[in-house]
Amino acid sequence: MSDIKVNNIQSLSGTNGPEISGTVEMNSTGAMSLPRGDTAYRGGRGRGIFAGGFPGPTNAIQYVTIATLGNASDFGDLTSASRNVATAASSTRGIFAGGQTPGNSNVIQYIEIQSTGNAFDFGDLSIAKRNFMIGCCANNTRGLFAGGSPVPAETDKIEYVTMASKGNSSHFGVLTVPVRNGGTAASPTRAVFASGTGTPSFTNLIDYVTIATLGDAQDFGDATTSAEGKPGCGSSTRGIFGGGAAPGFLDTIDYITIATLGDAIDFGNLTQSRSGLAACSSSLRGLFAGGTRTAPATNSNVIDYVTIATTGDASDFGDLSAEITVPTGLSDSHGGLG
């Protein structure tokens, strides 16, 4: 076999290159791997996941394609029926931690986001708890779970797992105050924890940590209202937090710029006032799903969406398969993944 050394190949006119068919083999002094198949076959990131919730609790996992509009489809089942679960996700793996089954749980489970099917055992939290700071709080390397309610009170503990491995969680640090039922958002470097229920009442505090290091949270600023049940999501630059109860149900959406410190700013409004909803996002679009609404006073199956880079009111995306409150959300393309 002879060697061919070429800097550039063009057609005679110089307007295009060659078309190659059949089997092509190449040896290189470096390392290179080419993708197989066309881009439609290979698929891509952009899937949102909603799991668990009440009534039940339920073990159902549902999914949507964030870039499109439409109703959620069946994905599979959690290892046990759960509600008030914490989540983290890399670009390939989704993780669910703790929750109520109906007692407090320390179980961590995982799914492969681009496939469909049931969840598998990942490991255990250090303590059984529910009502975490809810939202997809991770980068591609590390997932964080903060706050929550072991009996009898809120905790300030932050735990972490390594996304690509399986095993029990480890200690990361503590929040500035013990809190539960808040929201989270992340960039690839920073995780933000906002609002929730502290001792003795709702709080508007926003904390942050640097995901790659271990240590205690620091003050970021304040949310627009003191509230609980206000989940978060966002892009790599902006975090958004929607809904909640203070104690009346809210339709407000706040936003922050994750790389800076400061108070949250009004973004717009959800299509319904509700609390205990789930959130997930791509880098462009944020989704808020389910929850408990005030008019009529029942659980919701509504999925709303907003465009993260702009401000404005949410629009209808589609519906969950059932009316549920306190589900949990994650995605393979949230802000913590860049």
WOVENKA-V888549 format. One record per residue. N is the residue number from 1. PHI is phi in degrees with one decimal (999 if undefined). Layout:
n: [N | N]
phi: [PHI | PHI]
This chain:
n: [1 | 2 | 3 | 4 | 5 | 6 | 7 | 8 | 9 | 10 | 11 | 12 | 13 | 14 | 15 | 16 | 17 | 18 | 19 | 20 | 21 | 22 | 23 | 24 | 25 | 26 | 27 | 28 | 29 | 30 | 31 | 32 | 33 | 34 | 35 | 36 | 37 | 38 | 39 | 40 | 41 | 42 | 43 | 44 | 45 | 46 | 47 | 48 | 49 | 50 | 51 | 52 | 53 | 54 | 55 | 56 | 57 | 58 | 59 | 60 | 61 | 62 | 63 | 64 | 65 | 66 | 67 | 68 | 69 | 70 | 71 | 72 | 73 | 74 | 75 | 76 | 77 | 78 | 79 | 80 | 81 | 82 | 83 | 84 | 85 | 86 | 87 | 88 | 89 | 90 | 91 | 92 | 93 | 94 | 95 | 96 | 97 | 98 | 99 | 100 | 101 | 102 | 103 | 104 | 105 | 106 | 107 | 108 | 109 | 110 | 111 | 112 | 113 | 114 | 115 | 116 | 117 | 118 | 119 | 120 | 121 | 122 | 123 | 124 | 125 | 126 | 127 | 128 | 129 | 130 | 131 | 132 | 133 | 134 | 135 | 136 | 137 | 138 | 139 | 140 | 141 | 142 | 143 | 144 | 145 | 146 | 147 | 148 | 149 | 150 | 151 | 152 | 153 | 154 | 155 | 156 | 157 | 158 | 159 | 160 | 161 | 162 | 163 | 164 | 165 | 166 | 167 | 168 | 169 | 170 | 171 | 172 | 173 | 174 | 175 | 176 | 177 | 178 | 179 | 180 | 181 | 182 | 183 | 184 | 185 | 186 | 187 | 188 | 189 | 190 | 191 | 192 | 193 | 194 | 195 | 196 | 197 | 198 | 199 | 200 | 201 | 202 | 203 | 204 | 205 | 206 | 207 | 208 | 209 | 210 | 211 | 212 | 213 | 214 | 215 | 216 | 217 | 218 | 219 | 220 | 221 | 222 | 223 | 224 | 225 | 226 | 227 | 228 | 229 | 230 | 231 | 232 | 233 | 234 | 235 | 236 | 237 | 238 | 239 | 240 | 241 | 242 | 243 | 244 | 245 | 246 | 247 | 248 | 249 | 250 | 251 | 252 | 253 | 254 | 255 | 256 | 257 | 258 | 259 | 260 | 261 | 262 | 263 | 264 | 265 | 266 | 267 | 268 | 269 | 270 | 271 | 272 | 273 | 274 | 275 | 276 | 277 | 278 | 279 | 280 | 281 | 282 | 283 | 284 | 285 | 286 | 287 | 288 | 289 | 290 | 291 | 292 | 293 | 294 | 295 | 296 | 297 | 298 | 299 | 300 | 301 | 302 | 303 | 304 | 305 | 306 | 307 | 308 | 309 | 310 | 311 | 312 | 313 | 314 | 315 | 316 | 317 | 318 | 319 | 320 | 321 | 322 | 323 | 324 | 325 | 326 | 327 | 328 | 329 | 330 | 331 | 332 | 333 | 334 | 335 | 336 | 337 | 338]
phi: [999 | -95.3 | -94.3 | -116.9 | -111.1 | -132.3 | -88.7 | -157.8 | -122.4 | -137.9 | -70.9 | -58.3 | -79.8 | 79.0 | -94.4 | -156.0 | -98.2 | -78.4 | -102.9 | -112.1 | -128.7 | 83.4 | -94.4 | -121.4 | -115.3 | -144.1 | -107.7 | -137.8 | -76.4 | -103.7 | -124.3 | -146.2 | -128.8 | -92.0 | -68.3 | -104.6 | 78.7 | -81.0 | -65.8 | -65.4 | -70.6 | -69.8 | 73.9 | -164.2 | -75.6 | 132.6 | -103.9 | -104.1 | -121.6 | -126.3 | -143.2 | 66.9 | 122.1 | -134.2 | -73.8 | 140.8 | -65.9 | -112.5 | -104.2 | -69.3 | -114.5 | -123.7 | -141.6 | -135.6 | -95.7 | -64.2 | -73.6 | -110.3 | -108.9 | 153.3 | -79.0 | -71.7 | -117.0 | -70.2 | -105.8 | 162.0 | -133.6 | -66.9 | -67.6 | -151.4 | -63.7 | -146.9 | -141.8 | 55.3 | -97.0 | -92.2 | -133.5 | -150.0 | -153.3 | -96.0 | -72.6 | -125.5 | -123.4 | -109.0 | -125.1 | -120.0 | -131.3 | 66.3 | 109.0 | -111.8 | -132.0 | -91.7 | -72.1 | -61.7 | -120.7 | -109.9 | -74.6 | -112.3 | -131.6 | -144.7 | -131.6 | -95.8 | -65.0 | -79.5 | -101.8 | -119.0 | 150.6 | -80.5 | -75.2 | -123.2 | -70.4 | -109.7 | 164.2 | -136.4 | -72.1 | -70.8 | -141.2 | -78.1 | -160.1 | -138.2 | 55.1 | -66.6 | -70.3 | -92.6 | 149.9 | -87.2 | -111.8 | -168.1 | -118.1 | -70.2 | -103.6 | -134.4 | -112.1 | -117.3 | -129.0 | -127.7 | 64.8 | 111.4 | -127.2 | -73.2 | -72.7 | -107.1 | -141.9 | -67.9 | -120.3 | -104.4 | -75.0 | -113.2 | -118.2 | -141.9 | -131.1 | -91.1 | -60.2 | -79.5 | -107.4 | -124.4 | 157.1 | -76.5 | -73.4 | -124.8 | -73.3 | -107.9 | 169.0 | -134.7 | -71.5 | -70.2 | -143.3 | -64.3 | -157.8 | -141.3 | 59.4 | -102.9 | -129.3 | -132.4 | -147.4 | -150.9 | -102.3 | -61.9 | -112.4 | -128.1 | -110.9 | -122.0 | -121.4 | -128.3 | 59.7 | 118.7 | -106.9 | -107.8 | -119.9 | -105.2 | -151.1 | -59.3 | -128.9 | -111.9 | -68.2 | -121.2 | -109.1 | -147.3 | -137.4 | -93.4 | -62.7 | -74.3 | -110.3 | -102.4 | 155.6 | -78.6 | -69.8 | -123.6 | -70.7 | -103.3 | 160.6 | -129.8 | -73.7 | -70.6 | -142.1 | -82.8 | -157.7 | -122.9 | 66.6 | -118.5 | -72.1 | -124.9 | -160.8 | 155.7 | -95.9 | -71.8 | -112.5 | -127.5 | -105.2 | -127.3 | -134.0 | -126.8 | 73.1 | 114.7 | -135.6 | -144.9 | -85.2 | -65.1 | -69.3 | -113.4 | -114.9 | -76.9 | -120.7 | -104.6 | -143.9 | -133.5 | -97.5 | -64.7 | -75.2 | -108.9 | -107.9 | 152.9 | -78.2 | -69.1 | -124.7 | -64.3 | -103.0 | 162.4 | -136.6 | -71.3 | -74.0 | -138.8 | -75.2 | -162.0 | -127.7 | 69.6 | -95.7 | -107.1 | -137.6 | -156.4 | -160.0 | -100.7 | -72.0 | -110.0 | -131.7 | -108.9 | -118.9 | -127.8 | -135.3 | 70.1 | 101.9 | -109.2 | -108.7 | -94.6 | -133.6 | -72.9 | -75.6 | -157.5 | -70.4 | -116.6 | -111.0 | -73.7 | -111.8 | -101.8 | -141.1 | -133.2 | -91.4 | -63.9 | -73.1 | -107.5 | -117.5 | 150.5 | -74.7 | -72.7 | -121.6 | -72.7 | -101.0 | 162.0 | -134.2 | -70.1 | -72.7 | -151.9 | -82.1 | -137.6 | -116.6 | 45.1 | -75.2 | -133.5 | -129.4 | -156.7 | -152.3 | -98.2 | -147.7 | -74.3 | -60.6 | -68.0 | -97.4 | 83.7]
